[in-house]
Amino acid sequence: MNIICPSCGSKIAMDDINVSTDIALCRNCGRNFSYSELVAGTATAGADLNAPPSGAWFQELPGGFRVGATTRSWMALFLVPFTCVWSGISMSGIYGTQIRSGHFDPGSSLFGLPFLIGTFFLVGMCVMNVAGRVELALNGDNLSVFIGVGPVGWKRTYLWSEFSSVREGFGSNTYNWNRQPGIVLEGKRRLAFGSMLSEQRRYFVLSVLRKMLRNSNRGFTSASVTPPFR
């Protein structure tokens, strides 16, 4: 069976394929690919790590790396005004009247709870669409994942060695409110994130993680650094 490089179209020799680590090396262009993806016909050339799309960044560090992308979106132009109108009317009508009259109405307050929860959700989405970011940082075997705005947000730390593959898809451990695919890291555990990233930014982050997972079998090598996006 001929294995063809999806980047340059050259034939990959069987001697340059390591089935145990799922790595295939194209000596013509110097790129690594997943052998299983090449066989399945789903392998791609991957993004250029030194040329991230607008709103994304990558930095290779001694013993690790940092990659991320902003969740800023043109959707904010619709979402922010809608939230102001919808939340303003509902909150003013349900709770504002009670504050102005100085009389607490338990029934109206309970009725307004879904609107209050919806307001918090919409405000959070507005903030993420205006100034949010998704960022992963690896230091040794510790992989930190951050989703939020500035220093405020959701942050967790995992073991990098627990993950063996990465793909685009829907993870069972997260709720995709917008029904957009995210990035799924799999292995001994599963982690899904990034459904708010644009397709171009999501593909770039996925490409970085895919390359770093392959490189982790051989150790990190020195590389040029792309300044982080601000």
Residue frames as a rotation matrix with the C-alpha (Angstrom) as fourth column:
MET 1
0.575 0.818 0.000 0.00
0.818 -0.575 0.000 0.00
0.000 0.000 -1.000 0.00
ASN 2
-0.370 -0.698 0.614 1.35
0.682 -0.653 -0.331 3.39
0.632 0.296 0.717 -0.99
ILE 3
0.336 0.377 -0.863 1.28
0.860 -0.497 0.117 6.08
-0.385 -0.781 -0.491 1.71
ILE 4
-0.054 -0.268 0.962 1.21
0.763 -0.633 -0.134 9.55
0.645 0.726 0.238 0.16
CYS 5
-0.707 -0.272 -0.653 2.16
0.641 -0.637 -0.429 12.76
-0.299 -0.722 0.624 1.94
PRO 6
0.342 0.923 0.177 -0.86
0.929 -0.304 -0.211 15.12
-0.141 0.237 -0.961 1.98
SER 7
0.443 -0.238 -0.864 1.48
0.129 -0.937 0.324 18.11
-0.887 -0.255 -0.385 2.00
CYS 8
-0.204 -0.654 -0.729 3.81
-0.697 -0.426 0.577 17.54
-0.687 0.626 -0.369 -0.97
GLY 9
0.692 0.598 -0.406 2.37
-0.710 0.457 -0.537 14.41
-0.135 0.659 0.740 -2.59
SER 10
-0.257 -0.867 -0.426 5.53
-0.854 0.410 -0.320 12.35
0.453 0.282 -0.846 -2.17
LYS 11
0.543 0.368 -0.755 5.49
-0.073 0.916 0.394 8.67
0.837 -0.158 0.524 -1.31
ILE 12
0.304 -0.390 0.869 6.35
-0.950 -0.191 0.247 7.94
0.070 -0.901 -0.428 2.32
ALA 13
-0.293 -0.520 -0.802 8.66
-0.448 0.816 -0.366 4.97
0.845 0.253 -0.472 2.73
MET 14
0.664 0.575 -0.477 7.64
0.073 0.585 0.808 2.20
0.744 -0.571 0.347 5.14
ASP 15
-0.129 -0.809 -0.573 10.97
0.840 0.217 -0.497 2.68
0.526 -0.546 0.652 6.96
ASP 16
-0.881 -0.181 0.437 9.76
0.011 -0.931 -0.364 6.17
0.473 -0.316 0.823 7.91
ILE 17
0.137 0.972 0.193 6.57
-0.525 -0.094 0.846 4.88
0.840 -0.217 0.497 9.54
ASN 18
-0.941 -0.337 0.019 6.41
-0.171 0.426 -0.888 4.00
0.291 -0.839 -0.459 13.23
VAL 19
-0.190 0.944 -0.269 3.15
0.092 0.290 0.953 2.17
0.977 0.156 -0.142 13.82
SER 20
-0.175 0.095 -0.980 3.60
0.924 0.361 -0.130 1.99
0.341 -0.928 -0.151 17.62
THR 21
-0.619 -0.097 -0.779 3.77
0.490 -0.823 -0.287 5.79
-0.613 -0.560 0.557 17.95
ASP 22
0.387 0.846 0.367 1.38
0.797 -0.107 -0.595 6.42
-0.464 0.523 -0.715 15.02
ILE 23
0.355 -0.364 -0.861 3.94
-0.284 -0.920 0.272 8.67
-0.891 0.148 -0.429 13.29
ALA 24
0.488 -0.243 0.838 4.79
0.832 0.422 -0.362 8.84
-0.266 0.874 0.408 9.59
LEU 25
0.114 -0.569 -0.814 7.62
0.052 -0.815 0.577 11.09
-0.992 -0.108 -0.063 8.42
CYS 26
0.896 0.080 0.437 7.80
0.440 -0.036 -0.897 12.58
-0.056 0.996 -0.068 4.94
ARG 27
0.084 -0.964 -0.253 11.49
0.707 -0.121 0.697 13.11
-0.703 -0.237 0.671 4.26
ASN 28
-0.206 -0.135 0.969 10.75
0.917 -0.373 0.143 15.22
0.342 0.918 0.200 1.20
CYS 29
0.184 0.352 0.918 9.02
0.085 -0.936 0.341 18.04
0.979 0.015 -0.202 3.12
GLY 30
-0.759 -0.651 -0.007 10.08
0.030 -0.024 -0.999 17.11
0.650 -0.759 0.038 6.65
ARG 31
-0.255 0.748 0.613 6.55
-0.904 -0.409 0.123 16.95
0.343 -0.523 0.780 8.09
ASN 32
-0.996 -0.003 0.084 5.09
-0.043 0.878 -0.477 14.36
-0.072 -0.479 -0.875 10.45
PHE 33
-0.255 0.959 -0.123 1.62
-0.801 -0.138 0.582 12.88
0.542 0.247 0.803 10.13
SER 34
-0.092 0.350 0.932 -0.58
-0.732 0.611 -0.301 10.41
-0.675 -0.710 0.200 11.93
TYR 35
-0.938 -0.318 -0.142 -0.15
-0.332 0.693 0.640 7.04
-0.105 0.647 -0.755 10.24
SER 36
-0.571 0.789 0.227 -3.69
0.614 0.594 -0.520 5.96
-0.545 -0.157 -0.823 11.13
GLU 37
0.248 0.661 -0.708 -5.07
-0.054 -0.721 -0.691 9.17
-0.967 0.210 -0.143 9.58
LEU 38
-0.449 -0.479 -0.754 -3.01
-0.791 -0.178 0.585 8.65
-0.415 0.859 -0.299 6.44
VAL 39
-0.977 0.105 0.187 -4.42
0.157 0.943 0.293 5.14
-0.146 0.315 -0.938 6.07
ALA 40
-0.208 0.975 -0.079 -7.96
0.716 0.097 -0.691 6.41
-0.667 -0.200 -0.718 6.69
GLY 41
-0.329 0.014 0.944 -7.45
0.857 -0.416 0.304 9.26
0.397 0.909 0.125 4.25
THR 42
0.742 0.668 -0.062 -8.25
0.613 -0.638 0.466 11.94
0.272 -0.383 -0.883 6.85
ALA 43
0.036 -0.811 -0.584 -4.76
0.832 -0.299 0.468 13.35
-0.554 -0.503 0.664 7.37
THR 44
0.929 0.200 0.312 -4.11
0.337 -0.806 -0.487 16.98
0.154 0.557 -0.816 6.44
ALA 45
0.128 -0.945 0.300 -0.97
0.509 -0.197 -0.838 19.02
0.851 0.260 0.456 6.01
GLY 46
0.226 0.016 -0.974 -1.77
0.961 -0.167 0.220 21.00
-0.159 -0.986 -0.053 9.13
ALA 47
0.973 0.179 0.146 -1.42
0.195 -0.975 -0.105 24.69
0.124 0.130 -0.984 9.78
ASP 48
0.071 -0.967 0.245 1.87
0.406 -0.196 -0.893 26.59
0.911 0.163 0.379 9.61
LEU 49
0.448 0.114 -0.887 2.83
0.891 0.030 0.453 27.03
0.078 -0.993 -0.088 13.26
ASN 50
-0.546 -0.729 -0.413 4.98
0.730 -0.656 0.194 30.04
-0.412 -0.195 0.890 12.42
ALA 51
-0.934 0.303 0.188 2.08
-0.125 -0.772 0.623 31.82
0.334 0.559 0.759 10.69
PRO 52
-0.649 0.732 -0.209 -0.92
0.643 0.381 -0.664 31.73
-0.407 -0.565 -0.718 13.04
PRO 53
-0.147 0.675 0.723 -4.17
0.753 -0.398 0.525 33.26
0.642 0.621 -0.450 11.80
SER 54
-0.523 0.024 0.852 -5.34
-0.292 -0.944 -0.152 36.58
0.801 -0.329 0.501 13.18
GLY 55
0.319 0.666 0.674 -6.36
-0.850 -0.113 0.514 36.19
0.418 -0.737 0.531 16.79
ALA 56
0.980 -0.059 -0.190 -4.26
0.123 0.932 0.340 33.06
0.157 -0.357 0.921 17.47
TRP 57
0.376 -0.902 0.211 -0.78
-0.889 -0.415 -0.191 32.55
0.260 -0.116 -0.959 18.88
PHE 58
0.933 -0.189 -0.305 1.81
0.237 0.963 0.126 29.85
0.270 -0.190 0.944 19.48
GLN 59
0.371 -0.855 0.362 5.03
-0.858 -0.465 -0.219 29.86
0.356 -0.230 -0.906 21.46
GLU 60
0.679 -0.248 -0.691 7.34
0.260 0.961 -0.090 26.89
0.687 -0.118 0.717 21.92
LEU 61
0.551 -0.410 0.727 9.16
-0.789 -0.540 0.293 26.97
0.272 -0.735 -0.621 25.25
PRO 62
-0.573 -0.789 -0.220 11.85
-0.614 0.592 -0.522 24.87
0.542 -0.164 -0.824 26.95
GLY 63
-0.988 0.154 0.032 10.01
0.103 0.783 -0.613 21.75
-0.120 -0.602 -0.789 28.04
GLY 64
-0.234 0.972 -0.011 6.65
0.644 0.146 -0.751 22.91
-0.728 -0.183 -0.661 26.76
PHE 65
-0.787 0.073 0.613 4.61
0.500 -0.506 0.702 25.33
0.361 0.859 0.362 24.71
ARG 66
-0.480 0.711 -0.514 1.80
0.178 -0.495 -0.850 27.86
-0.859 -0.500 0.111 24.83
VAL 67
-0.908 0.270 0.319 -1.01
0.318 -0.050 0.947 28.04
0.272 0.962 -0.040 22.29
GLY 68
-0.394 0.826 -0.404 -4.28
0.544 -0.145 -0.826 29.88
-0.741 -0.545 -0.393 22.25
ALA 69
-0.728 0.252 0.638 -6.78
0.510 -0.424 0.749 31.98
0.459 0.870 0.180 20.37
THR 70
-0.880 0.473 -0.049 -9.27
-0.350 -0.714 -0.607 34.69
-0.321 -0.517 0.794 21.08
THR 71
-0.517 0.794 0.321 -12.99
0.786 0.588 -0.190 33.96
-0.340 0.154 -0.928 21.02
ARG 72
-0.451 0.330 -0.829 -13.76
-0.225 -0.941 -0.252 37.43
-0.864 0.073 0.499 19.72
SER 73
-0.585 0.363 0.725 -16.44
0.769 0.533 0.354 37.29
-0.258 0.764 -0.591 17.06
TRP 74
-0.919 0.329 0.216 -18.58
-0.148 -0.798 0.584 39.52
0.365 0.505 0.782 14.87
MET 75
-0.208 0.873 -0.442 -21.49
0.635 0.464 0.618 37.83
0.744 -0.152 -0.650 16.61
ALA 76
-0.540 -0.065 -0.839 -20.97
0.788 -0.390 -0.477 40.35
-0.296 -0.918 0.262 19.41
LEU 77
-0.987 0.163 -0.004 -22.46
-0.150 -0.900 0.409 43.04
0.063 0.404 0.913 17.15
PHE 78
-0.204 0.957 -0.204 -25.80
-0.228 0.156 0.961 41.21
0.952 0.243 0.187 17.41
LEU 79
-0.036 0.184 -0.982 -25.48
0.708 0.699 0.105 39.56
0.706 -0.691 -0.155 20.81
VAL 80
-0.833 -0.358 -0.423 -24.61
0.554 -0.543 -0.632 42.66
-0.004 -0.760 0.650 22.86
PRO 81
-0.789 0.595 0.154 -27.57
-0.551 -0.796 0.251 44.82
0.272 0.113 0.956 21.70
PHE 82
-0.032 0.804 -0.593 -29.95
-0.147 0.583 0.799 41.84
0.989 0.113 0.099 22.01
THR 83
-0.291 -0.156 -0.944 -28.77
0.811 0.483 -0.329 41.16
0.507 -0.862 -0.014 25.57
CYS 84
-0.991 -0.105 -0.085 -29.16
0.133 -0.860 -0.493 44.81
-0.021 -0.500 0.866 26.55
VAL 85
-0.509 0.861 0.001 -32.73
-0.705 -0.417 0.574 44.96
0.494 0.291 0.819 25.23
TRP 86
0.095 0.585 -0.806 -33.91
0.000 0.809 0.588 41.51
0.995 -0.056 0.077 26.33
SER 87
-0.337 -0.302 -0.892 -32.30
0.835 0.342 -0.431 41.60
0.435 -0.890 0.137 29.78
GLY 88
-0.990 -0.060 0.128 -33.11
0.007 -0.926 -0.378 45.26
0.142 -0.374 0.917 30.34
ILE 89
-0.308 0.950 0.052 -36.82
-0.658 -0.252 0.710 44.81
0.687 0.185 0.702 29.67
SER 90
0.259 0.433 -0.863 -37.19
0.204 0.849 0.487 41.53
0.944 -0.302 0.131 31.60
MET 91
-0.451 -0.503 -0.737 -35.12
0.812 0.109 -0.573 42.57
0.369 -0.857 0.359 34.62
SER 92
-0.960 0.126 0.250 -36.68
-0.182 -0.959 -0.219 46.03
0.212 -0.256 0.943 34.81
GLY 93
-0.167 0.983 -0.074 -40.21
-0.585 -0.038 0.810 44.66
0.794 0.178 0.581 34.50
ILE 94
0.375 0.322 -0.869 -39.80
0.318 0.836 0.447 41.87
0.871 -0.444 0.211 37.03
TYR 95
0.038 -0.464 -0.885 -37.34
0.991 0.130 -0.025 43.17
0.127 -0.876 0.465 39.63
GLY 96
-0.812 -0.395 0.429 -37.13
0.392 -0.914 -0.100 46.87
0.432 0.087 0.898 38.83
THR 97
-0.030 0.896 0.444 -40.78
-0.172 -0.442 0.880 47.46
0.985 -0.050 0.167 39.72
GLN 98
0.615 0.221 -0.757 -40.26
0.618 0.462 0.636 45.76
0.490 -0.859 0.147 43.09
ILE 99
-0.380 -0.839 -0.388 -37.24
0.922 -0.314 -0.225 47.91
0.067 -0.444 0.894 43.86
ARG 100
-0.759 0.104 0.643 -39.04
0.094 -0.959 0.266 51.12
0.644 0.262 0.718 42.90
SER 101
0.250 0.949 0.190 -42.13
-0.215 -0.137 0.967 50.27
0.944 -0.283 0.170 44.93
GLY 102
-0.514 -0.531 0.674 -40.17
-0.781 -0.035 -0.624 48.94
0.355 -0.847 -0.396 47.87
HIS 103
0.347 0.705 0.618 -42.42
-0.825 0.543 -0.157 45.85
-0.447 -0.455 0.770 47.95
PHE 104
-0.752 -0.657 -0.052 -41.06
-0.627 0.689 0.364 42.32
-0.203 0.306 -0.930 47.55
ASP 105
0.423 0.890 -0.167 -43.27
-0.889 0.372 -0.268 39.93
-0.177 0.262 0.949 45.56
PRO 106
-0.257 -0.583 0.770 -42.17
-0.446 0.779 0.441 36.28
-0.857 -0.230 -0.460 46.04
GLY 107
0.447 0.511 0.734 -44.26
0.368 0.643 -0.672 35.04
-0.816 0.570 0.099 43.13
SER 108
0.982 -0.103 -0.161 -42.86
-0.191 -0.533 -0.824 37.54
-0.001 0.840 -0.543 40.64
SER 109
0.217 -0.968 0.129 -39.35
-0.925 -0.161 0.344 36.96
-0.312 -0.194 -0.930 41.93
LEU 110
-0.148 -0.216 0.965 -39.62
-0.073 0.976 0.207 33.20
-0.986 -0.039 -0.161 41.40
PHE 111
0.765 0.504 0.401 -41.14
0.379 0.152 -0.913 33.77
-0.521 0.850 -0.075 37.96
GLY 112
0.874 -0.422 -0.241 -38.17
-0.485 -0.724 -0.490 35.96
0.032 0.545 -0.838 37.06
LEU 113
0.343 -0.795 0.500 -35.48
-0.328 0.398 0.857 33.41
-0.880 -0.458 -0.125 38.01
PRO 114
0.361 -0.240 0.901 -35.26
0.765 0.629 -0.138 31.88
-0.534 0.739 0.410 34.49
PHE 115
0.864 -0.026 0.503 -34.87
0.322 -0.739 -0.592 35.37
0.387 0.674 -0.630 33.05
LEU 116
0.755 -0.621 0.209 -32.19
-0.600 -0.526 0.603 36.16
-0.264 -0.581 -0.770 35.63
ILE 117
0.244 -0.654 0.716 -30.28
0.151 0.755 0.638 32.97
-0.958 -0.047 0.283 34.79
GLY 118
0.549 0.033 0.835 -30.66
0.826 0.133 -0.549 33.74
-0.129 0.991 0.046 31.09
THR 119
0.964 -0.201 0.175 -29.29
-0.171 -0.970 -0.172 37.22
0.204 0.136 -0.970 31.66
PHE 120
0.441 -0.845 0.301 -26.16
-0.492 0.053 0.869 35.85
-0.751 -0.531 -0.393 33.37
PHE 121
0.203 -0.328 0.923 -25.68
0.594 0.790 0.151 33.40
-0.779 0.517 0.355 30.50
LEU 122
0.745 0.156 0.648 -26.10
0.648 -0.397 -0.650 36.07
0.156 0.905 -0.397 27.82
VAL 123
0.884 -0.465 0.053 -23.79
-0.461 -0.846 0.267 38.51
-0.079 -0.261 -0.962 29.59
GLY 124
0.257 -0.811 0.526 -21.15
-0.154 0.503 0.850 35.80
-0.954 -0.299 0.004 29.82
MET 125
0.302 -0.083 0.950 -21.50
0.846 0.482 -0.227 35.05
-0.439 0.872 0.216 26.12
CYS 126
0.960 0.055 0.276 -21.21
0.181 -0.872 -0.455 38.76
0.216 0.486 -0.847 25.31
VAL 127
0.642 -0.761 0.089 -18.01
-0.577 -0.404 0.709 39.06
-0.504 -0.507 -0.699 27.32
MET 128
0.072 -0.621 0.780 -16.49
0.253 0.768 0.588 35.98
-0.965 0.154 0.213 25.65
ASN 129
0.467 0.173 0.867 -17.44
0.872 0.072 -0.484 37.24
-0.146 0.982 -0.117 22.18
VAL 130
0.966 -0.116 0.229 -15.88
-0.070 -0.977 -0.201 40.62
0.247 0.178 -0.952 22.92
ALA 131
0.303 -0.897 0.322 -12.72
-0.877 -0.395 -0.273 39.78
0.372 -0.200 -0.906 24.86
GLY 132
0.771 0.056 0.634 -12.56
-0.428 0.783 0.452 36.04
-0.472 -0.620 0.628 25.64
ARG 133
0.020 -0.789 -0.614 -9.74
-0.936 0.201 -0.289 33.62
0.352 0.580 -0.734 24.94
VAL 134
0.990 0.095 0.102 -8.85
-0.121 0.950 0.288 29.93
-0.070 -0.298 0.952 25.06
GLU 135
0.277 -0.959 -0.061 -5.27
-0.830 -0.207 -0.518 29.13
0.484 0.194 -0.853 26.00
LEU 136
0.983 -0.096 -0.160 -3.30
0.151 0.910 0.386 25.97
0.108 -0.403 0.909 26.75
ALA 137
0.350 -0.913 0.211 0.15
-0.852 -0.404 -0.333 25.94
0.389 -0.063 -0.919 28.34
LEU 138
0.878 -0.137 -0.459 2.39
0.209 0.972 0.110 22.93
0.431 -0.192 0.882 28.84
ASN 139
0.238 -0.829 0.506 5.16
-0.898 -0.386 -0.210 22.88
0.369 -0.405 -0.836 31.43
GLY 140
-0.747 -0.489 0.451 6.78
-0.604 0.783 -0.150 19.49
-0.279 -0.384 -0.880 31.75
ASP 141
-0.860 0.502 -0.091 3.87
0.419 0.798 0.434 17.08
0.290 0.335 -0.896 32.02
ASN 142
-0.384 0.730 -0.566 1.42
0.569 -0.295 -0.767 19.67
-0.727 -0.616 -0.302 33.35
LEU 143
-0.725 0.261 0.637 -1.08
0.535 -0.369 0.760 20.98
0.433 0.892 0.128 30.82
SER 144
-0.582 0.550 -0.599 -3.11
0.330 -0.514 -0.792 23.98
-0.743 -0.658 0.118 31.98
VAL 145
-0.515 0.545 0.662 -6.27
0.755 -0.077 0.651 24.93
0.405 0.835 -0.372 30.11
PHE 146
-0.671 0.269 -0.691 -7.81
0.305 -0.749 -0.588 28.38
-0.676 -0.605 0.421 30.51
ILE 147
-0.408 0.632 0.659 -11.09
0.756 -0.170 0.632 29.69
0.512 0.756 -0.408 29.12
GLY 148
0.288 0.526 -0.800 -12.11
0.875 -0.484 -0.003 33.19
-0.388 -0.700 -0.600 30.13
VAL 149
0.679 -0.023 0.734 -11.38
0.352 -0.867 -0.353 36.90
0.644 0.498 -0.581 29.99
GLY 150
0.283 -0.665 0.691 -8.16
-0.722 -0.622 -0.303 38.39
0.632 -0.413 -0.656 31.34
PRO 151
-0.789 -0.608 0.092 -7.30
-0.501 0.549 -0.668 36.56
0.356 -0.573 -0.738 34.59
VAL 152
-0.364 0.757 0.543 -10.93
-0.679 0.183 -0.711 35.58
-0.637 -0.628 0.448 35.26
GLY 153
0.086 0.455 -0.886 -12.29
-0.919 0.381 0.107 32.32
0.386 0.805 0.451 33.93
TRP 154
0.925 0.251 0.287 -12.27
-0.328 0.906 0.266 28.52
-0.193 -0.340 0.920 34.04
LYS 155
0.103 -0.953 -0.285 -8.86
-0.888 0.041 -0.457 26.93
0.447 0.300 -0.842 34.55
ARG 156
0.907 0.128 0.400 -7.87
-0.298 0.867 0.398 23.31
-0.296 -0.481 0.825 35.03
THR 157
-0.078 -0.975 -0.206 -4.59
-0.992 0.056 0.114 21.38
-0.099 0.213 -0.972 35.00
TYR 158
0.929 0.359 0.089 -4.17
-0.336 0.919 -0.205 17.93
-0.156 0.161 0.975 33.48
LEU 159
0.030 -0.910 0.413 -1.35
-0.116 0.408 0.906 15.49
-0.993 -0.075 -0.093 32.81
TRP 160
0.088 -0.083 -0.993 -0.15
-0.955 -0.291 -0.060 15.80
-0.284 0.953 -0.104 29.22
SER 161
-0.849 -0.516 -0.112 0.83
-0.528 0.820 0.222 12.13
-0.023 0.248 -0.969 29.27
GLU 162
-0.452 0.760 0.466 -2.83
0.054 0.545 -0.837 11.19
-0.890 -0.353 -0.287 29.73
PHE 163
0.583 0.668 -0.463 -3.64
-0.389 -0.271 -0.881 12.34
-0.714 0.693 0.101 26.19
SER 164
-0.295 -0.686 0.665 -2.64
0.288 0.600 0.746 10.44
-0.911 0.412 0.020 23.07
SER 165
-0.572 0.149 0.807 -4.72
0.813 -0.025 0.581 11.97
0.106 0.989 -0.107 20.27
VAL 166
-0.515 0.438 -0.737 -6.63
0.025 -0.852 -0.524 15.10
-0.857 -0.288 0.428 19.34
ARG 167
-0.660 0.387 0.644 -9.49
0.745 0.222 0.629 15.63
0.101 0.895 -0.435 16.92
GLU 168
-0.858 0.505 0.090 -12.24
-0.501 -0.863 0.067 18.02
0.112 0.013 0.994 16.00
GLY 169
-0.485 0.739 -0.467 -15.65
0.337 0.651 0.680 17.02
0.807 0.173 -0.565 17.27
PHE 170
0.254 0.677 0.691 -18.20
-0.598 -0.451 0.662 17.14
0.760 -0.581 0.291 20.05
GLY 171
-0.774 -0.600 -0.203 -17.03
-0.175 0.510 -0.842 16.03
0.608 -0.617 -0.500 23.48
SER 172
0.047 0.832 -0.553 -19.30
0.487 0.464 0.740 14.26
0.872 -0.304 -0.383 25.93
ASN 173
-0.145 -0.170 -0.975 -17.92
0.988 -0.074 -0.134 16.32
-0.049 -0.983 0.178 28.82
THR 174
-0.851 -0.095 -0.517 -19.03
0.135 -0.990 -0.041 19.71
-0.508 -0.105 0.855 27.58
TYR 175
0.173 0.967 0.184 -22.19
0.682 0.017 -0.731 21.37
-0.711 0.252 -0.657 26.35
ASN 176
-0.854 -0.437 0.281 -21.97
0.489 -0.492 0.720 22.93
-0.176 0.753 0.634 22.92
TRP 177
-0.157 0.850 -0.503 -24.67
0.295 -0.446 -0.845 25.58
-0.943 -0.281 -0.180 23.19
ASN 178
0.071 0.150 -0.986 -23.97
-0.723 -0.674 -0.154 26.80
-0.687 0.724 0.061 19.64
ARG 179
0.751 0.267 0.604 -23.69
0.057 0.885 -0.462 23.29
-0.658 0.381 0.650 18.18
GLN 180
0.661 -0.650 -0.375 -20.27
-0.660 -0.267 -0.702 24.05
0.356 0.712 -0.606 16.78
PRO 181
0.728 -0.442 -0.524 -17.52
0.459 0.882 -0.105 21.41
0.509 -0.164 0.845 16.96
GLY 182
0.815 -0.521 0.253 -14.73
-0.558 -0.590 0.584 21.91
-0.155 -0.617 -0.772 19.41
ILE 183
-0.060 -0.898 -0.436 -11.32
-0.683 0.356 -0.638 20.35
0.728 0.260 -0.634 20.04
VAL 184
0.888 0.405 0.219 -11.29
-0.446 0.637 0.629 16.98
0.115 -0.656 0.746 21.76
LEU 185
-0.280 -0.960 0.001 -8.17
-0.862 0.251 -0.440 15.63
0.422 -0.124 -0.898 23.49
GLU 186
0.794 0.606 -0.044 -8.44
-0.554 0.752 0.359 11.91
0.251 -0.260 0.932 24.15
GLY 187
-0.357 -0.854 -0.379 -6.46
-0.474 0.516 -0.714 9.15
0.805 -0.075 -0.589 25.81
LYS 188
-0.779 0.061 -0.624 -6.76
0.518 0.623 -0.586 7.97
0.353 -0.780 -0.517 29.39
ARG 189
-0.247 0.754 -0.609 -9.22
0.555 -0.405 -0.727 10.82
-0.795 -0.517 -0.318 29.80
ARG 190
-0.157 0.285 0.946 -11.19
0.942 -0.244 0.230 13.13
0.296 0.927 -0.230 27.52
LEU 191
-0.312 0.029 -0.950 -11.21
0.446 -0.878 -0.173 16.90
-0.839 -0.477 0.261 27.38
ALA 192
-0.064 0.378 0.923 -13.34
0.977 -0.165 0.136 18.99
0.204 0.911 -0.359 25.03
PHE 193
0.042 0.033 -0.999 -13.12
0.430 -0.903 -0.011 22.75
-0.902 -0.429 -0.052 24.56
GLY 194
-0.759 -0.580 -0.296 -12.92
0.078 -0.532 0.843 25.50
-0.646 0.617 0.449 21.93
SER 195
-0.205 0.736 0.646 -16.41
0.947 0.315 -0.059 25.42
-0.247 0.599 -0.761 20.42
MET 196
0.692 0.465 -0.552 -16.46
0.381 -0.885 -0.267 29.24
-0.613 -0.026 -0.790 20.52
LEU 197
-0.327 -0.877 -0.353 -13.34
-0.028 -0.364 0.931 29.54
-0.945 0.314 0.094 18.37
SER 198
0.427 0.385 -0.818 -13.71
-0.807 -0.246 -0.537 30.40
-0.408 0.889 0.206 14.71
GLU 199
0.984 0.019 0.179 -13.04
0.057 0.911 -0.408 27.57
-0.171 0.412 0.895 12.28
GLN 200
0.560 -0.823 0.091 -9.63
-0.048 -0.142 -0.989 28.98
0.827 0.550 -0.120 11.28
ARG 201
-0.028 -0.565 0.824 -8.46
-0.908 -0.331 -0.258 29.53
0.419 -0.755 -0.504 14.85
ARG 202
0.604 0.324 0.728 -9.80
-0.642 0.740 0.203 26.16
-0.473 -0.590 0.655 15.98
TYR 203
0.962 -0.264 -0.064 -7.94
0.145 0.699 -0.700 24.41
0.230 0.665 0.711 13.15
PHE 204
0.238 -0.928 0.287 -4.71
-0.398 -0.363 -0.843 26.18
0.886 0.087 -0.456 14.09
VAL 205
0.030 -0.185 0.982 -4.92
-0.998 0.040 0.038 25.22
-0.046 -0.982 -0.183 17.78
LEU 206
0.845 0.332 0.420 -5.81
-0.320 0.942 -0.101 21.65
-0.429 -0.049 0.902 16.81
SER 207
0.789 -0.595 -0.156 -2.81
0.036 0.297 -0.954 21.49
0.614 0.747 0.255 14.44
VAL 208
-0.015 -0.807 0.590 -0.47
-0.767 -0.369 -0.525 22.69
0.642 -0.461 -0.613 17.18
LEU 209
0.227 0.166 0.960 -1.75
-0.876 0.465 0.128 20.13
-0.425 -0.870 0.251 19.67
ARG 210
0.986 0.153 0.059 -1.53
-0.105 0.867 -0.487 17.36
-0.126 0.474 0.871 17.08
LYS 211
0.475 -0.878 -0.064 2.09
-0.142 -0.005 -0.990 18.22
0.869 0.479 -0.127 16.30
MET 212
-0.118 -0.540 0.833 3.06
-0.913 -0.271 -0.305 18.55
0.390 -0.797 -0.461 19.96
LEU 213
0.631 0.389 0.671 1.52
-0.632 0.760 0.154 15.18
-0.450 -0.521 0.725 20.79
ARG 214
0.937 -0.335 -0.097 3.66
0.175 0.692 -0.700 13.60
0.302 0.639 0.707 18.09
ASN 215
0.208 -0.917 0.340 6.76
-0.317 -0.392 -0.864 15.47
0.925 0.072 -0.372 19.17
SER 216
0.396 -0.010 0.918 6.28
-0.917 -0.057 0.394 14.39
0.049 -0.998 -0.032 22.77
ASN 217
0.985 -0.052 0.163 7.35
0.047 0.998 0.033 10.90
-0.164 -0.025 0.986 21.70
ARG 218
0.434 -0.873 0.222 10.75
0.735 0.201 -0.648 12.30
0.521 0.444 0.729 20.69
GLY 219
-0.080 -0.418 -0.905 11.12
0.826 -0.537 0.175 15.31
-0.559 -0.733 0.388 23.00
PHE 220
0.867 0.435 -0.242 10.85
0.276 -0.825 -0.493 18.97
-0.414 0.361 -0.835 22.09
THR 221
-0.086 -0.873 0.479 13.20
0.996 -0.061 0.066 20.60
-0.028 0.483 0.875 19.65
SER 222
-0.445 -0.133 -0.886 14.16
0.292 -0.956 -0.003 24.24
-0.847 -0.260 0.464 19.39
ALA 223
-0.093 0.488 0.868 12.02
0.991 -0.042 0.129 26.31
0.099 0.872 -0.480 17.04
SER 224
-0.852 -0.146 0.503 11.41
0.192 -0.981 0.040 29.87
0.487 0.131 0.864 16.13
VAL 225
-0.555 0.622 -0.552 8.90
0.716 0.019 -0.698 31.66
-0.424 -0.783 -0.456 18.31
THR 226
-0.333 0.554 0.763 5.85
0.521 -0.566 0.639 33.55
0.786 0.610 -0.100 17.17
PRO 227
-0.974 -0.034 0.223 5.07
-0.150 -0.639 -0.755 36.45
0.168 -0.769 0.617 19.53
PRO 228
-0.578 0.805 -0.133 1.77
0.772 0.486 -0.410 35.90
-0.265 -0.340 -0.902 21.36
PHE 229
-0.322 0.583 0.746 -1.31
0.492 -0.570 0.658 37.78
0.808 0.579 -0.103 20.20
ARG 230
-0.724 0.132 -0.677 -2.49
0.591 -0.389 -0.707 40.62
-0.356 -0.912 0.203 22.40
